Amino acid sequence: MDLAPYEERLSLMRSLMWDYNIPPEECLGVLEGKREKAGHYTEATLFRKLIESYPWFTILSIIPPERIIQLLTDQTIYSVRFKSLIPRYEFIRDQLQKTLSTSG
């Protein structure tokens, strides 16, 4: 799956951060690994907010799978507010790891 155009990804970040005055460019930069923080958010806390808020295919349109693997750690998975998401993201991480290891 290809990433969405930059403007669309910014729009998704703007919607995600509706309750904070944090520029969407900074949020995207953190998720892409180009910035340390956006406001008080680190890559781990911002990614957790992303997986709690958006469907899986939307997440794939924002961040490439290789970056998702880096961000989808046990710590992130087990810290989600909605515990029903834990098995889903454990499965997704396992499938991504298998797919990326066989394709690369």
N, C-alpha and C positions, 0 to 999 in steps of 0.2 A: 504494500500500500504506500502510495506517495504522500508526502507531507502536503498539507493545505498551503495555499499561497500565504506569504508573510502577513498580509493585511488581515486575512481570515484568522490566522493564529493569534494576532494581536487582539482581534475582536473577542476571541475565546478567552484570552487572558483578562481582558477588560471585564467580561462577564463574570469570570471566576473571582475577580478581586473587587466586585461591586461595592463591598463594604469597607474598602481601604483606599486611600489616596496614594496608591503605588503605581507608577507608570507601567503599562503592560510590556513595554520594551525591556524594562529591568527584569520583570518576571520571566519573560521568555529567555533572556540572557542567562538567568540563573538555571533554568531547566536545560538549557543548551550547554551548560558548563563554562560559560564565558564570564560569569559574575559570581561572587561569593554569596551576596545577599541582595534581596529586594525588600526594602523596609526591614521588618524584623524576621522575614522569612529566609530560611536557608534552603538549599536544594531539597533536603529531606522533607522539611515541613511543607514546602510548596508542592512537591510531588504528591505528598499525602493528601493535601487539599484537592489536588487534581483528580486523584483516583477515587476520592470520596464524592466528587461532584459530577464527573463526566462519564459517559459510557466508554467502554474499551476502545471502540473504533474511532471515537473522537480523540482520545488520548494518542492513538497511533497517528492521527493526522497532525498532531502538534509536535511530537517528539519521535525521532527514529527509534526503531527497536533496539539498536545497539546501545543507545543512551538509556532506554527504559531498563534494560538489564542492569546497568550500573546503579540506577536509582531504586529498583525494586528489591530492596534488601529485606532480610528478616525483620530488622528494626522498623522499617517503614510499614511492612505488611502487618505486623502485630500491633502497631500503634494506631491503626485506623479506628475511627469512632464506631463504625458499624461492623461489629464482629462477624456478621454474615458475609462480609467481603473477603475475609481471610482465606477460606478455601479457594475462592475464585482466583485471587491473585497469586496464591501458591501454585495453582495449576497453570495460570498464564506464564508465570516466571519459568516453570519447568518446561513448558512447551516452547517458549522463546529460546531458552538455552539450547534445547535439542535442535531447533530449527537453525539457529545461528551457528552452532558447532558443525552441522552437516553441510551448510551452504558456504562456509568460509574456510 
